[in-house]
Amino acid sequence: MRQPSLIDFCVNALRKRIAAKAAGEQLATEAGLMVELGVSRTTVRDAVARLKAEGVIRSLQGKGLIVSSPAARQFVALTPTGDSAEAALRQVFELRHSIEVGAARFAALRRSKDDLAAMDAALLQMSQAGEDPLSGARADVAFHSAVASATGNPLYLQLFEFVQQRMLEARQLAWQNSSALGVGPAPAIAEHQALLHAIAQQDAAGAAAMADRHLRKSAARLGMELRL
């Protein structure tokens, strides 16, 4: 049986705090949770991402983390199902395709210099991660979060935040598999660079095509062919 991790500990501790609050109430800040729980910023962020994916909490600009209403949780909790791990992973990739291709198109039309800087920073983190799958996956998520933000549509970013824990798990698996195959992170980094270039050039069709290409290549690195 898998031993509980620090993230599991943090998630369980946050659940207890959430259970004692009404919908719409605020949780402690990220820094406050680090002190209260005695864990790192990374652990807090991963635990928060998991709870967001379940629809238990949400981010509200200017207020931080807010407890979701029970009704809202029913609609935003996302749990892939299937007869196998591959079937569940395929469902995540199909969802990613629906979100990320459209986001890339809008990001190319609306991106700002700050958006491009955030994508550049995430790409640098990917390069620095080397073959560490968790660090690489986190940088990968940060890149696509920057793309979602660049759409200028807050609903894209909110949706991305809700599903990012599932996406983090899928991306981490892809990075692990790339390392196991001996190809390393270079192909994935190159695909992100091509996507960033299209967004920077405000090439909406090119950005959508690069996002589609990246997702297909990512799936292929996991031994899957996306049938879209």
Residue, then its C-alpha position, 0 to 999 in steps of 0.5 A: m500500500r502506498q504510504p501517505s505523502l506530505i501532499d496527502f497530509c496537507v490535503n487532509a489537513l486542509r479538508k478539516r479546515i474546509a469542513a469547518k467553514a461555510a461556502g465563500e469563506q476564505l482559507a489562510t494565505e499560502a504563506g500562512l498555510m506553510v507556517e501552520l502545516g510546517v510544509s514547503r511552498t511547493t507542497v502547499r501548492d500541490a495540495v491546493a491544486r489537488l483540492k481545486a481539481e476536486g472543486v473543493i476550493r477556488s481562487l478569487q482575485g483579491k481574496g485568495l482561496i475560497v471554499s466552494s459551495p456544495a453545488a459548485r463542487q458537483f460540477v467541477a470535480l473531475t475524475p477520469t474513468g475507464d477500464s484501464a489507466e491508459a483509458a483514463l489518461r486518454q480522457v485527460f489528453e482529450l480534455r487537454h486538447s479541447i482546452e489548450v488548442g483554443a487557448a493557444r489561438f486566443a493567446a496569440l491574438r491577445r498576449s502581452k509582453d508580460d504573458l510572453a515573459a511568463m512563458d519564457a520563464a516557464l521554458l527556462q524552468m523546463s530547461q533547468a529541470g533536466e530529467d527531473p520529472l516532477s520539476g519538469a511537469r511543474a514547469d510544463v503546467a506553469f507554461h500552459s497556465a501562462v498561455a491560459s492567462a494570455t487569452g485574456n479570458p478569465l474562464y480559461l484560467q479558472l478552468f485550467e486551475f480546476v483541472q491542473q492537478r490531473m494535467l500535472e499527473a499526466r505531464q509527470l508521467a510523460w516526462q518520466n517516460s521520455s527519460a525512460l526512453g532515453v530521449g530526455p526533455a529536449p523534444a518537449i522543450a522544442e515543442h513548447q518553444a515552437l508554440l511560444h514563437a507562434i504566440a509571440q508572432q501573433d499567428a493564431a492558426g500556427a499557435a493552434a497547430m503547434a498546440d495540437r502537434h505538441l499534444r499528439k507528440s506528448a501522447a505518442r511519448l506515452g505510447m498513445e495515438l490521439r484519435l481526434 
